[in-house]
Amino acid sequence: MNQNEDTVTRGPGTLLAAARIRHGLPLAEISARTRIARHLLEALESENWSELPAPVYVRGFIRLYAREVGVDPRVPLGMLDTQAEARVEAEVRAQTEAEAADRQATWDSVRWRAAYSVAIGLIVAVTLAALFSVSPPKIEARSLSPSTAPATEAGPRPQP
């Protein structure tokens, strides 16, 4: 791997740690010279960004550290910016994909609800059509029994 590829694949913390080791400087000495707490320098070397303070401080740490180990501060700062841009792009891409998945899930839900509504409507319509298409049974007029039938003027009356 040539030096340019090495710089691209490594981050700023790895570059600074390699320069420190190349110069034979212990981390405690860098901490004393820069007045940056050792645990922060360790986090910087391991590129554990969550343990470091705000980016403005990290940039200052990188500048101080780079000067102490004889590295042009623009190189690790450029690497930091490239990594930050890549992280932001990845976050934006992930958020966009998540939003697209949410929209798709919402539309899928709406489609299913619409399909169920149409199916229920069809079932109700078919049921009502079947009920109204069948003619009601004819009710035959039943004759009343002679004892309860009203007497007619034309006909004889039954004898008791």
C-alpha positions as CSV (number, residue, x, y, z in Angstrom):
1,M,0.0,0.0,0.0
2,N,1.5,3.4,-0.9
3,Q,1.5,6.4,1.3
4,N,-1.5,8.1,-0.4
5,E,-3.7,4.9,0.0
6,D,-2.5,4.6,3.6
7,T,-3.6,8.1,4.4
8,V,-7.0,7.6,2.7
9,T,-7.9,4.4,4.6
10,R,-6.6,5.6,8.0
11,G,-8.3,8.2,10.1
12,P,-6.6,11.3,11.7
13,G,-6.2,9.6,15.0
14,T,-4.4,6.6,13.5
15,L,-2.2,9.0,11.5
16,L,-1.2,10.9,14.6
17,A,-0.6,7.8,16.7
18,A,1.7,6.4,14.0
19,A,3.6,9.7,13.9
20,R,3.9,9.7,17.7
21,I,5.3,6.1,17.7
22,R,7.6,6.9,14.8
23,H,9.1,9.7,16.9
24,G,9.3,7.5,20.0
25,L,7.1,9.8,22.1
26,P,5.0,8.3,24.9
27,L,1.3,9.4,25.1
28,A,2.0,10.9,28.5
29,E,4.6,13.3,27.1
30,I,2.2,14.4,24.3
31,S,-0.5,15.0,27.0
32,A,2.0,17.1,29.1
33,R,3.1,19.2,26.1
34,T,-0.3,19.8,24.7
35,R,-2.1,20.0,28.1
36,I,-4.8,17.6,26.6
37,A,-6.0,15.0,29.1
38,R,-4.5,11.5,28.3
39,H,-8.0,9.9,28.1
40,L,-8.9,12.4,25.4
41,L,-5.7,11.7,23.4
42,E,-6.4,7.9,23.7
43,A,-10.0,8.5,22.4
44,L,-8.6,10.6,19.6
45,E,-6.0,7.9,18.6
46,S,-8.6,5.2,18.7
47,E,-11.0,7.5,16.8
48,N,-13.7,7.0,19.4
49,W,-15.6,10.2,18.6
50,S,-18.3,9.6,21.2
51,E,-15.8,10.1,24.0
52,L,-14.5,13.4,22.7
53,P,-16.0,16.8,23.3
54,A,-17.5,19.1,20.6
55,P,-16.0,19.1,17.1
56,V,-14.4,22.5,17.6
57,Y,-12.4,21.1,20.5
58,V,-11.4,18.0,18.6
59,R,-10.1,20.2,15.8
60,G,-8.0,22.1,18.3
61,F,-6.7,18.8,19.8
62,I,-5.7,17.6,16.3
63,R,-3.8,20.8,15.5
64,L,-1.9,20.7,18.8
65,Y,-1.1,17.0,18.5
66,A,-0.1,17.2,14.9
67,R,2.4,20.0,15.6
68,E,3.9,18.0,18.5
69,V,4.6,15.0,16.3
70,G,5.7,17.0,13.2
71,V,2.7,16.5,11.0
72,D,1.1,19.3,9.0
73,P,-2.2,19.9,10.8
74,R,-4.0,20.3,7.5
75,V,-3.6,16.6,6.7
76,P,-5.4,15.1,9.7
77,L,-7.9,17.9,9.7
78,G,-8.7,17.1,6.1
79,M,-9.1,13.5,7.0
80,L,-11.4,14.4,9.8
81,D,-13.6,16.5,7.5
82,T,-13.7,13.7,4.9
83,Q,-14.8,11.2,7.6
84,A,-17.4,13.7,8.9
85,E,-18.8,14.2,5.4
86,A,-19.0,10.5,4.9
87,R,-20.8,10.1,8.2
88,V,-23.3,12.8,7.4
89,E,-23.9,11.4,4.0
90,A,-24.5,7.9,5.5
91,E,-26.9,9.3,8.1
92,V,-28.8,11.3,5.4
93,R,-29.0,8.2,3.2
94,A,-30.2,6.0,6.1
95,Q,-32.8,8.6,7.1
96,T,-34.0,8.9,3.5
97,E,-34.3,5.1,3.2
98,A,-36.2,4.9,6.5
99,E,-38.6,7.7,5.4
100,A,-39.1,5.9,2.0
101,A,-39.8,2.6,3.9
102,D,-42.3,4.4,6.2
103,R,-44.1,5.9,3.2
104,Q,-44.3,2.5,1.5
105,A,-45.6,0.9,4.7
106,T,-48.2,3.6,5.0
107,W,-49.4,3.2,1.3
108,D,-49.4,-0.6,1.8
109,S,-51.7,-0.1,4.8
110,V,-54.0,2.2,2.9
111,R,-54.2,-0.2,0.0
112,W,-55.1,-3.1,2.3
113,R,-57.8,-1.0,4.1
114,A,-59.2,0.0,0.7
115,A,-59.3,-3.6,-0.5
116,Y,-61.0,-4.7,2.7
117,S,-63.6,-1.9,2.4
118,V,-64.3,-2.8,-1.2
119,A,-64.7,-6.5,-0.3
120,I,-67.0,-5.8,2.6
121,G,-69.1,-3.4,0.4
122,L,-69.4,-6.0,-2.3
123,I,-70.5,-8.6,0.3
124,V,-73.1,-6.3,1.7
125,A,-74.3,-5.4,-1.8
126,V,-74.6,-9.0,-2.9
127,T,-76.4,-9.9,0.3
128,L,-78.9,-7.1,-0.1
129,A,-79.5,-7.9,-3.8
130,A,-80.1,-11.5,-2.9
131,L,-82.6,-10.5,-0.2
132,F,-84.5,-8.1,-2.4
133,S,-84.5,-10.3,-5.5
134,V,-86.4,-13.1,-3.7
135,S,-90.1,-12.4,-3.8
136,P,-91.8,-12.6,-0.4
137,P,-94.0,-15.6,0.1
138,K,-97.6,-15.1,-0.7
139,I,-99.8,-14.9,2.2
140,E,-103.1,-16.7,1.5
141,A,-106.2,-15.3,2.9
142,R,-107.4,-17.9,5.4
143,S,-111.1,-18.3,6.0
144,L,-112.2,-17.7,9.5
145,S,-113.9,-20.6,11.3
146,P,-117.8,-20.4,11.2
147,S,-118.1,-19.6,14.9
148,T,-116.0,-16.5,14.6
149,A,-117.1,-15.5,11.1
150,P,-119.3,-12.5,11.0
151,A,-122.9,-13.2,9.9
152,T,-123.8,-12.1,6.5
153,E,-127.2,-10.9,5.6
154,A,-127.6,-13.1,2.6
155,G,-126.7,-16.3,4.1
156,P,-128.5,-18.5,6.7
157,R,-127.5,-18.4,10.3
158,P,-126.3,-21.4,11.9
159,Q,-128.6,-23.0,14.5
160,P,-127.3,-23.3,18.0
